[in-house]
Amino acid sequence: MDMKVASERRRALEQYRLRATVYDSELAVFEPMRRSAVARMNLTSGDTVLDVGCGTGLSFDPLQQVIGSGGRIIGIEQSLEMLDKSRTRVATQGWTNVTLLNTPVELANTQAQADAALFHFTHDILRNPDAISNVMRDLKPGAQVVAAGLQWSHPWAWTTNCFVMMAAMYSTTSLEGLDQPWSHLANYLDRMEVSTTLMGGGFIVSGVARA
Ligand SMILES: C[S@@+](CC[C@H](N)C(=O)[O-])C[C@H]1O[C@@H](n2cnc3c(N)ncnc32)[C@H](O)[C@@H]1O
């Protein structure tokens, strides 16, 4: 593994090792955005969904509400501490249709041809072309793809941009690509739509996997 990749992975693992216990309360303010992102996935009952960088599994409940017990969630997460929280959530809820993979996304082998993929607040993953191409390999042509997270707002929106910078420094290994976090993903999507939220500091991108 190249030294830069290894050091960024170490840094990301350390960030989330420390955050895992408080993560859910920190993210509470973004729950409406998560619900909007899941709604944009146009899921139906029985769908298989990749939750890419699933963290503590906060998206599982809104996903389950649409895909039902006949559907399947595959959560991919490299941080053991974050994934342990997912595991507890799954056990507490009694969900039997969730598979959790403890691996970097770029190395994940889901053995699925999924109907949809969600990238929710996963800047480091979105900026990793190997991770994106690996996810796209495991999607059906025409699968629904949604990404949501933080981005730079207009240059004059400095209060929003201060918030974005502080949140990004706390959550990601690099500020690279915050002007268009979805730019690598865009290479794989048709019918792409981008909307902004959080006073321009947030985005939700949706599209379908190109055949
Ligand atoms: C801000 S959290 C988002 C978690 C979840 N998607 C949510 O919406 O609450 C970002 C997550 O991505 C994970 N992550 C970052 N890079 C990763 C990679 N290359 N492979 C797998 N997980 C990764 C981190 O460990 C962290 O749990």
The ligand as an SDF file (V2000), in Angstrom:
LIG
                    3D

 27 29  0  0  0  0  0  0  0  0999 V2000
  -18.9600   11.0620    8.8660 C   0  0  0  0  0  0  0  0  0  0  0  0
  -19.0240    9.3100    9.0030 S   0  0  0  0  0  0  0  0  0  0  0  0
  -20.5790    8.9390    8.1800 C   0  0  0  0  0  0  0  0  0  0  0  0
  -21.2100    7.6940    8.6920 C   0  0  0  0  0  0  0  0  0  0  0  0
  -22.6110    7.4190    8.1280 C   0  0  0  0  0  0  0  0  0  0  0  0
  -22.5930    7.2960    6.7060 N   0  0  0  0  0  0  0  0  0  0  0  0
  -23.5720    8.4880    8.5510 C   0  0  0  0  0  0  0  0  0  0  0  0
  -24.2120    9.0870    7.6920 O   0  0  0  0  0  0  0  0  0  0  0  0
  -23.7450    8.6950    9.7480 O   0  0  0  0  0  0  0  0  0  0  0  0
  -17.8630    8.7630    7.7840 C   0  0  0  0  0  0  0  0  0  0  0  0
  -17.6070    7.2690    7.9080 C   0  0  0  0  0  0  0  0  0  0  0  0
  -16.8800    6.8150    6.7700 O   0  0  0  0  0  0  0  0  0  0  0  0
  -15.9270    5.8700    7.2190 C   0  0  0  0  0  0  0  0  0  0  0  0
  -14.8740    5.7840    6.2070 N   0  0  0  0  0  0  0  0  0  0  0  0
  -14.0280    6.7640    5.8000 C   0  0  0  0  0  0  0  0  0  0  0  0
  -13.2330    6.3120    4.8180 N   0  0  0  0  0  0  0  0  0  0  0  0
  -13.5650    5.0110    4.6190 C   0  0  0  0  0  0  0  0  0  0  0  0
  -13.1290    3.9980    3.7230 C   0  0  0  0  0  0  0  0  0  0  0  0
  -12.1700    4.2380    2.8260 N   0  0  0  0  0  0  0  0  0  0  0  0
  -13.7090    2.7890    3.7830 N   0  0  0  0  0  0  0  0  0  0  0  0
  -14.6950    2.5360    4.6910 C   0  0  0  0  0  0  0  0  0  0  0  0
  -15.1610    3.4390    5.5540 N   0  0  0  0  0  0  0  0  0  0  0  0
  -14.6180    4.6730    5.5110 C   0  0  0  0  0  0  0  0  0  0  0  0
  -15.4570    6.4170    8.5480 C   0  0  0  0  0  0  0  0  0  0  0  0
  -14.8400    5.4210    9.3310 O   0  0  0  0  0  0  0  0  0  0  0  0
  -16.7660    6.9320    9.1180 C   0  0  0  0  0  0  0  0  0  0  0  0
  -17.4280    5.9530    9.8780 O   0  0  0  0  0  0  0  0  0  0  0  0
  1  2  1  0
  2  3  1  0
  2 10  1  0
  3  4  1  0
  4  5  1  0
  5  6  1  0
  5  7  1  0
  7  8  2  0
  7  9  1  0
 10 11  1  0
 11 12  1  0
 11 26  1  0
 12 13  1  0
 13 14  1  0
 13 24  1  0
 14 15  1  0
 14 23  1  0
 15 16  2  0
 16 17  1  0
 17 18  1  0
 17 23  2  0
 18 19  1  0
 18 20  2  0
 20 21  1  0
 21 22  2  0
 22 23  1  0
 24 25  1  0
 24 26  1  0
 26 27  1  0
M  CHG  2   2   1   9  -1
M  END
$$$$
